[in-house]
Amino acid sequence: MRWTLKNAPEKEKVAILASELQVDTTIAKILYQRNITTFNEAKKYFRPSLKDIHNPFLLKDMDLAVQRIETAIANQENILIYGDYDVDGTTAVSLVASYLKTIYNNIATYIPDRYAEGYGISFKGIDFAEDNNFSLIIALDCGIKALEKVAYAKEKNIDFIICDHHKPGKELPRAVAVLNAKREDCNYPFDELCGCGVGFKLIQALGVSRNQTIEYFVPYLDLVATAIAADIVPLTGENRALAYFGLQVINKKPRNGIKAIIEQVKKEFLTITDVVFIIAPRINAAGRIKHGNYAVELLTEMELEAAKEFASAIEVFNADRKNLDKKITAEALLQIKENNEEERFSTVVYKEDWHKGVIGIVASRLIEKYYKPTLVFTKSGDKLAASARSVNNFDVYNALEACSEYIEQFGGHKYAAGLTLLPENYKKFKNKFEEVVSKTLEKESLTPEIVIDSELELTEITPKFFRIIQQMAPFGPGNLKPIFKSTCVRDNGYGKQVGAEKTHLKLHIFQGDNKVTFNSIGFNLGDKIALIKDSFDIIYALDENEWNGVKSIQLLLKDLKSTGK
């Protein structure tokens, strides 16, 4: 890993902020680095308010969307809520459908089949709408590039409202309304909402004429927080407020589906990280292994016992997903080795029987090993489908755009995307992608970088210091958990490798003459045990450890190296 220490702000400015907030200078420095430079900005940061949630009518076309839905309700039209099969899509569908059902009965949901239809709006879905007399489709977390599909629906007298957050193409679909803050002609003050977040703005807007204030919609924020966590959107601005209040709902009064998951894993208090690693994979497992409908049924179930049955079924899907992930990752690693492709600038692998539902996870696993832009392909009907994942500071979406001559369809973000291509174009694409990556990737980006917020003496880690760090949550992109560096530390002699395969490192660390030790855990750092015989430097985050009911501050080690190296 490359260790990069953030530039320190001016000491005088940090001192003023520390004095205003009555915090130590390290805390003030971290806030300054996050562009929190005044008392009022700090107040807004530490105490998110429902007032931070913007007026939904600031979104371009929102008035048209609300007008069309109200017309549908007045005319007793059938409305189909359509969304992608991942966490963002299924939570968005669950959110909009569950709200609309409180004001109107003729509502149904549709999640495309990952294998038969693929990502986004499908012709099959539109045919389903026609066969079942739906005249309005509300598409969530998809549709921004579905020009042909929306035109096809129009021929059948089916209107579309599109709620998306993916990057638009040069032309927008000719829908009744296209809600997407990334539209060039949209002046919404925050353009990093997830798909479920855009769905939330829609129901918020529908509530205005019903005199439903933002407080009325707070119970829906458990779904929004789950989508924000899973879709890795920035935890800044409006997303911070949505996630902050959503986490409160998850921990105090979640909907039955989320409650059923939490009861299964027996977790008392969930952070945003727990949502990422506990709730999101289980919701995702339905669409990956079976069908996204299971997730929607779980998240909209009104009876707790029925929700528990759905959660049990999804738990089985999640176990299957883990096994497939492990098996396919091993096969992909072997393929890279056998083809002598370890020295390439990109990783592109393909096997026709790999499970389409887990190729995205496998791509992330391969990045853990080789740390380079990665695509994992499998057979999907008569085409090949891939999930793409990227490394820090490399825009994989732009790289795919540069290879578009060989691609049938693609979409996504800077760090994650999906695509399809014809089998005969696979090798041409693979070579072109490698060429694009080799020319545009900064070579230092091939080594994982960890950015350090501040150097820290272990004596500075007090209960008050830790409490303030905790109040900076929820953490995520744009507001990462602070990372600290401490130098010349030692282990008390009881450090050891732990875990079934001795892959982790458990240490008791102290610094200088101060014999106060901190329990420390370094996941996947077991091979660095030789470095702890003498003094060493560490980078870490602060964590809370609970053992036999006693809570203590723990160092979550990210990396370590011998002092002076």
C-alpha positions in Angstrom: 0.0 0.0 0.0 1.0 3.6 -0.6 0.6 5.7 2.5 -0.4 9.3 1.6 -0.7 11.8 4.4 -3.3 14.6 3.6 -2.0 18.1 3.5 -2.5 19.8 6.8 -4.6 23.0 6.9 -3.1 26.3 8.3 -2.4 25.9 12.0 -4.0 29.3 12.9 -7.3 28.4 11.2 -7.3 25.0 12.8 -6.7 26.5 16.2 -9.6 29.0 15.7 -12.0 26.2 14.8 -10.8 24.0 17.7 -11.5 26.9 20.1 -14.9 27.6 18.6 -15.9 23.9 18.8 -14.1 23.2 22.0 -12.4 20.1 20.5 -8.7 19.3 20.2 -6.7 20.3 17.2 -6.6 16.9 15.6 -10.4 16.8 15.4 -10.5 20.4 14.1 -7.8 19.5 11.4 -9.9 16.5 10.2 -13.0 18.7 10.0 -11.1 21.4 8.1 -9.9 18.7 5.6 -13.6 17.9 5.0 -14.4 21.5 4.2 -16.0 22.1 7.6 -14.5 25.4 8.6 -17.0 27.2 10.7 -19.1 26.6 13.8 -22.4 26.5 11.7 -20.9 24.1 9.2 -19.8 21.8 12.0 -23.3 22.0 13.6 -24.9 21.0 10.3 -22.4 18.2 9.9 -22.7 16.7 13.4 -26.4 17.3 13.7 -28.1 16.5 10.4 -31.6 17.9 10.1 -34.7 17.0 8.1 -34.4 20.6 6.8 -31.3 19.4 4.8 -33.6 17.3 2.6 -34.3 19.5 -0.5 -37.6 20.5 -2.0 -38.4 17.6 -4.5 -39.8 20.1 -7.1 -36.3 21.4 -7.7 -35.8 18.3 -9.8 -36.5 18.9 -13.5 -39.8 17.3 -14.6 -41.0 16.6 -11.1 -44.2 18.7 -11.7 -44.9 16.6 -14.9 -44.3 13.3 -13.0 -46.7 14.2 -10.2 -49.3 15.5 -12.7 -49.2 12.3 -14.7 -49.5 10.1 -11.5 -52.4 12.2 -10.2 -54.1 11.8 -13.6 -53.6 8.1 -13.5 -55.1 7.9 -10.0 -58.1 10.1 -11.0 -58.8 7.9 -14.1 -58.3 4.6 -12.3 -55.4 3.6 -14.5 -53.1 0.6 -13.6 -49.6 1.7 -12.6 -46.6 -0.6 -12.8 -43.6 0.1 -10.6 -40.6 -1.2 -12.4 -37.0 -1.4 -11.1 -33.7 -3.2 -11.4 -32.9 -6.4 -9.5 -30.1 -5.0 -7.3 -30.4 -3.4 -3.8 -31.0 0.1 -5.2 -33.6 -1.1 -7.6 -35.5 -3.4 -5.3 -35.5 -0.9 -2.4 -36.7 1.8 -4.8 -39.6 -0.3 -6.1 -40.5 -1.3 -2.5 -40.5 2.3 -1.4 -42.6 3.8 -4.2 -45.0 0.9 -4.3 -45.6 0.8 -0.5 -46.3 4.6 -0.5 -48.6 4.6 -3.6 -50.6 1.7 -2.1 -51.4 4.0 0.9 -53.2 6.4 -1.5 -54.3 4.1 -4.4 -55.1 0.4 -5.1 -54.2 -0.2 -8.8 -50.5 -0.7 -8.2 -48.2 -3.7 -9.1 -44.5 -4.2 -9.2 -42.1 -5.6 -11.8 -38.5 -6.7 -11.4 -36.8 -8.0 -14.6 -35.3 -11.4 -14.6 -31.5 -11.1 -14.4 -31.0 -14.0 -16.8 -34.0 -13.8 -19.2 -34.1 -10.0 -19.5 -30.9 -8.5 -18.2 -30.4 -5.1 -16.7 -32.9 -2.3 -16.9 -36.1 -1.9 -18.9 -36.9 -4.8 -21.2 -39.3 -5.4 -24.1 -40.6 -8.3 -22.1 -41.5 -6.0 -19.2 -43.3 -3.6 -21.6 -45.2 -6.6 -23.1 -46.2 -7.7 -19.6 -47.5 -4.1 -19.0 -49.6 -4.2 -22.2 -51.0 -7.7 -21.5 -52.1 -6.6 -18.1 -53.6 -3.3 -19.0 -51.0 -1.0 -17.4 -50.9 2.5 -19.0 -48.2 4.0 -16.8 -44.8 2.6 -15.9 -42.7 4.3 -13.2 -39.1 3.1 -13.8 -36.7 3.3 -10.9 -32.8 3.0 -10.9 -32.9 2.4 -14.7 -34.2 3.8 -18.0 -32.0 6.8 -18.6 -30.7 5.2 -21.8 -33.8 3.2 -22.7 -34.7 5.3 -25.8 -36.0 2.3 -27.9 -37.9 0.7 -25.0 -39.7 3.9 -24.1 -40.6 4.5 -27.8 -41.8 0.9 -28.0 -44.0 1.5 -25.0 -45.4 4.7 -26.5 -46.6 2.7 -29.5 -48.6 0.7 -27.1 -50.0 3.8 -25.4 -48.0 3.1 -22.3 -46.4 6.2 -20.6 -43.1 6.2 -18.7 -41.8 8.2 -15.8 -38.1 7.6 -15.4 -36.4 8.0 -12.0 -32.7 7.3 -12.5 -29.3 8.4 -11.2 -27.0 6.9 -13.9 -25.2 9.1 -16.3 -27.5 10.2 -19.2 -26.5 9.7 -22.8 -26.6 12.5 -25.4 -30.3 12.0 -25.9 -33.0 11.4 -23.2 -35.8 8.9 -23.6 -39.1 10.5 -24.6 -40.9 9.8 -21.4 -43.5 11.9 -19.7 -40.9 12.9 -17.1 -37.2 12.1 -16.7 -36.1 12.6 -13.1 -32.3 12.6 -12.9 -30.2 15.2 -11.1 -27.3 14.4 -13.5 -29.3 15.8 -16.5 -27.4 18.8 -17.9 -30.6 21.0 -17.8 -31.4 20.0 -14.2 -30.4 22.5 -11.4 -31.2 20.3 -8.4 -28.7 21.2 -5.7 -27.4 17.7 -5.2 -26.7 15.2 -8.0 -25.5 12.2 -6.1 -28.8 10.6 -5.1 -29.1 6.9 -5.6 -32.1 5.4 -7.5 -34.0 4.8 -4.3 -33.2 8.4 -3.3 -34.8 9.7 -6.6 -37.8 7.4 -5.8 -38.0 9.1 -2.4 -38.1 12.5 -4.0 -41.0 11.4 -6.1 -43.1 10.2 -3.1 -42.1 13.3 -1.2 -43.5 15.4 -4.1 -46.7 13.4 -4.2 -47.2 14.1 -0.5 -47.1 17.9 -0.9 -50.7 18.2 -2.2 -51.8 15.8 0.6 -50.2 18.0 3.3 -47.7 15.3 4.2 -44.6 16.9 5.6 -41.1 15.4 5.5 -41.7 13.9 9.0 -44.4 11.7 7.4 -41.8 10.1 5.1 -39.2 9.4 7.7 -40.3 5.7 8.1 -39.4 5.1 4.4 -35.8 6.2 5.0 -34.7 2.7 6.2 -35.0 1.7 2.5 -33.2 4.8 1.3 -30.3 4.4 3.8 -29.9 0.7 2.7 -29.7 1.8 -1.0 -27.2 4.6 -0.2 -25.0 2.1 1.6 -25.2 -0.6 -1.0 -24.8 1.7 -4.1 -21.7 3.4 -2.7 -22.9 6.9 -3.4 -21.2 9.8 -1.6 -22.3 10.2 2.0 -22.3 14.0 1.8 -25.0 16.7 1.3 -28.5 15.4 1.2 -27.4 11.7 1.2 -25.8 12.3 4.7 -29.2 13.5 6.1 -31.1 10.7 4.4 -28.7 8.0 5.7 -28.5 9.6 9.2 -32.2 9.4 9.7 -32.5 6.1 7.8 -30.1 4.5 10.2 -32.2 5.7 13.1 -35.2 4.0 11.5 -33.2 0.8 10.9 -32.1 0.7 14.6 -35.4 1.8 16.2 -38.4 0.9 14.1 -37.4 -0.8 10.8 -40.0 -2.3 8.4 -40.7 -6.0 8.9 -38.5 -7.2 6.1 -35.4 -5.5 7.5 -36.4 -6.4 11.1 -36.5 -10.1 10.0 -33.0 -9.9 8.6 -31.6 -8.2 11.7 -33.3 -10.8 13.9 -31.6 -13.6 11.9 -28.1 -12.2 12.3 -28.8 -11.2 16.0 -27.2 -7.7 15.7 -28.3 -5.1 18.2 -27.1 -1.9 16.6 -26.3 -1.4 13.0 -23.9 1.1 11.5 -23.8 2.0 7.8 -20.9 -0.6 7.4 -23.2 -3.2 8.9 -25.9 -2.3 6.4 -23.3 -2.7 3.6 -22.1 -6.1 4.8 -25.3 -7.6 6.5 -28.5 -6.2 5.0 -27.4 -5.3 1.5 -25.9 -8.7 0.5 -29.0 -10.5 1.6 -31.3 -8.3 -0.4 -29.0 -8.6 -3.3 -28.8 -12.4 -3.0 -32.5 -12.7 -4.1 -31.8 -11.1 -7.5 -28.4 -12.8 -7.9 -29.5 -16.3 -7.2 -33.3 -16.5 -7.6 -35.3 -13.4 -8.5 -35.5 -9.8 -7.3 -39.2 -10.3 -6.6 -38.2 -12.1 -3.4 -36.5 -8.9 -2.1 -39.5 -6.7 -3.0 -41.9 -9.2 -1.3 -39.6 -9.2 1.8 -39.4 -5.4 2.0 -43.1 -4.7 1.4 -44.5 -7.5 3.7 -46.8 -6.1 6.4 -46.9 -9.3 8.5 -43.7 -10.0 10.6 -44.1 -13.8 10.5 -44.4 -13.8 6.7 -41.4 -11.5 6.5 -39.4 -14.0 8.6 -40.2 -16.7 6.1 -39.0 -14.6 3.2 -35.8 -13.7 5.2 -35.1 -17.4 5.8 -35.4 -18.1 2.1 -33.1 -15.2 1.3 -30.6 -16.5 3.9 -30.3 -19.7 1.9 -29.8 -17.7 -1.4 -27.1 -15.7 0.4 -25.3 -18.9 1.5 -25.5 -20.2 -2.1 -24.1 -16.8 -3.3 -21.1 -17.1 -1.0 -20.3 -20.6 -2.3 -20.5 -19.5 -5.9 -18.5 -16.4 -5.3 -15.7 -18.5 -3.7 -15.7 -21.1 -6.5 -15.8 -18.7 -9.4 -13.1 -16.4 -7.9 -10.8 -19.5 -7.6 -11.5 -20.4 -11.3 -10.9 -16.8 -12.4 -7.6 -16.5 -10.5 -6.4 -19.8 -12.2 -7.4 -18.5 -15.6 -5.3 -15.3 -15.1 -2.3 -17.4 -14.0 -2.6 -20.0 -16.8 -2.9 -17.2 -19.5 0.1 -15.4 -18.0 -2.0 -12.2 -17.6 -0.7 -11.1 -14.2 1.4 -8.3 -15.7 -1.4 -6.7 -17.8 -2.8 -3.3 -16.9 -6.3 -4.7 -16.8 -8.0 -8.0 -15.8 -10.6 -9.4 -18.3 -11.7 -13.0 -17.7 -14.6 -15.1 -19.2 -16.2 -18.5 -18.7 -19.6 -19.3 -20.2 -21.0 -21.1 -17.2 -20.1 -18.6 -14.5 -23.2 -17.5 -12.6 -24.3 -14.1 -13.8 -25.5 -13.1 -10.4 -22.1 -13.1 -8.8 -19.7 -11.8 -11.5 -19.8 -8.3 -9.9 -18.6 -9.7 -6.6 -15.9 -11.8 -8.3 -14.7 -8.7 -10.1 -14.3 -7.0 -6.7 -12.4 -10.1 -5.3 -10.0 -10.0 -8.3 -9.3 -6.3 -7.5 -8.4 -7.3 -4.0 -5.8 -9.6 -5.4 -4.4 -7.7 -8.4 -5.7 -4.1 -8.0 -6.4 -3.1 -11.6 -9.6 -2.3 -13.6 -11.4 -5.6 -13.9 -14.2 -7.2 -16.0 -15.7 -10.6 -15.5 -17.7 -12.0 -18.4 -20.2 -14.9 -18.6 -22.6 -16.2 -21.3 -26.1 -14.6 -21.2 -28.4 -15.9 -23.9 -26.6 -15.4 -27.3 -24.4 -12.6 -25.9 -21.7 -12.2 -23.3 -22.5 -10.1 -20.2 -19.9 -8.5 -17.9 -19.6 -6.7 -14.6 -16.8 -4.1 -14.5 -15.2 -2.7 -11.3 -12.4 -0.2 -11.1 -9.6 1.1 -8.9 -9.1 4.5 -7.3 -8.9 7.4 -9.7 -9.7 5.4 -12.8 -13.1 6.0 -14.6 -14.1 2.6 -16.0 -17.2 4.1 -17.6 -15.1 6.4 -19.8 -12.8 3.5 -20.6 -15.8 1.4 -21.8 -17.0 4.4 -23.8 -13.7 4.3 -25.6 -14.3 0.6 -26.5 -17.9 1.2 -27.5 -17.4 -0.1 -31.1 -17.3 -3.6 -29.7 -20.0 -3.2 -27.1 -23.7 -3.8 -27.6 -24.9 -2.0 -24.5 -23.3 -0.6 -21.3 -24.1 1.7 -18.4 -23.0 2.5 -14.9 -20.7 4.8 -12.9 -17.1 5.7 -12.6 -16.2 2.7 -10.5 -18.8 0.1 -11.5 -20.5 -0.7 -14.7 -22.2 -3.5 -16.7 -22.1 -4.3 -20.4 -23.0 -6.9 -23.1 -21.3 -7.7 -26.3 -21.4 -10.3 -29.0 -19.1 -13.4 -28.5 -17.1 -12.7 -31.7 -16.1 -9.3 -30.3 -14.8 -10.6 -26.9 -11.1 -10.8 -27.9 -11.2 -7.5 -29.8 -12.8 -5.8 -26.9 -10.4 -7.4 -24.4 -7.4 -6.1 -26.4 -8.9 -2.7 -26.9 -9.8 -2.3 -23.2 -6.2 -3.3 -22.3 -4.9 -0.7 -24.7 -7.2 2.1 -23.3 -6.3 1.2 -19.7 -2.5 1.1 -20.4 -2.7 4.6 -22.0 -4.9 6.3 -19.5 -4.2 4.7 -16.1 -1.8 6.5 -13.9 0.8 3.8 -13.1 0.8 4.7 -9.4 -2.9 3.8 -9.4 -1.9 0.1 -9.7 -0.8 0.2 -6.1 -3.7 0.7 -3.6 -3.4 4.0 -1.8 -4.5 4.6 1.7 -5.0 8.3 2.6 -4.1 9.2 6.2 -6.1 12.0 7.8 -3.6 12.8 10.6 -0.6 11.5 12.6 -1.6 10.7 16.1 0.1 9.9 19.4 -1.7 7.0 21.1 -2.1 9.2 24.3 -4.5 11.4 22.3 -7.0 8.6 22.0 -9.3 9.4 24.9 -13.0 8.4 25.4 -14.0 12.0 24.4 -11.8 11.9 21.2 -13.3 8.5 20.2 -16.9 9.8 21.0 -16.4 12.8 18.6 -15.0 10.5 15.9 -18.1 8.3 16.2 -20.4 11.3 15.8 -18.8 11.9 12.4 -20.8 8.9 11.1 -22.4 7.7 8.9 -19.1 7.1 7.0 -18.8 6.3 3.4 -17.5 7.9 0.1 -16.9 11.6 0.6 -16.9 11.1 4.4 -14.6 8.2 5.0 -13.8 7.0 8.5 -10.7 9.0 9.7 -7.4 7.1 9.2 -4.5 7.8 11.6 -0.8 7.1 11.6 1.2 6.3 14.7 5.0 5.8 14.6 7.4 3.8 16.7 4.8 1.6 18.4 5.5 -1.8 19.9 3.6 -5.0 20.6 3.6 -6.1 24.3 4.8 -9.6 23.3 1.5 -11.3 23.0 0.8 -10.5 19.4 -0.3 -13.5 17.3 -1.9 -14.6 14.1 -5.6 -15.5 14.4 -8.4 -16.9 12.3 -8.9 -20.4 10.9 -6.0 -19.9 8.4 -4.0 -17.5 10.6 -4.6 -14.7 8.1 -5.3 -12.0 10.7 -3.1 -10.2 13.2 -4.1 -9.6 16.8 -1.8 -7.2 18.7 -1.6 -5.2 22.0 0.1 -2.0 21.0 1.7 0.7 23.1 3.9 3.7 22.3 7.0 5.1 24.0 7.1 4.9 27.8 3.4 4.9 28.1 2.4 1.3 29.0 -1.3 1.7 28.2 -2.0 -0.8 25.5 -4.6 -0.8 22.8 -6.2 -4.0 21.5 -5.6 -4.0 17.8 -6.8 -6.2 15.0 -5.4 -6.3 11.4 -7.6 -8.3 9.0 -5.5 -10.1 6.3 -2.3 -8.7 7.9 -1.3 -12.1 9.4 1.8 -12.3 7.0 3.2 -9.2 8.6 3.8 -10.8 12.0 7.6 -10.8 11.5 7.5 -7.0 11.6 6.3 -6.7 15.2 9.5 -8.0 16.8 10.9 -4.4 16.8 9.2 -1.0 16.7 6.9 -0.4 13.7 4.5 2.2 12.3 0.8 1.7 11.9 -2.1 3.1 10.0 -5.6 2.4 11.5 -9.1 3.5 12.2 -10.7 3.6 15.6 -13.3 1.0 16.4 -15.3 -0.2 19.4 -14.7 -3.7 20.7 -17.2 -5.4 23.0 -16.2 -8.5 25.0 -18.3 -10.0 27.8 -20.5 -6.8 27.9 -17.4 -4.5 28.3 -16.8 -1.9 25.5 -13.3 -0.6 24.7 -11.6 1.3 22.0 -9.8 -0.9 19.5 -7.4 -0.1 16.7 -8.5 -1.4 13.3 -5.2 -1.8 11.6 -5.0 -1.1 7.8 -1.3 -1.6 7.3 2.0 -1.7 9.2 5.7 -1.5 8.4 9.0 -1.4 10.2 9.8 2.0 11.6 12.0 4.1 9.2 11.0 2.0 6.1 
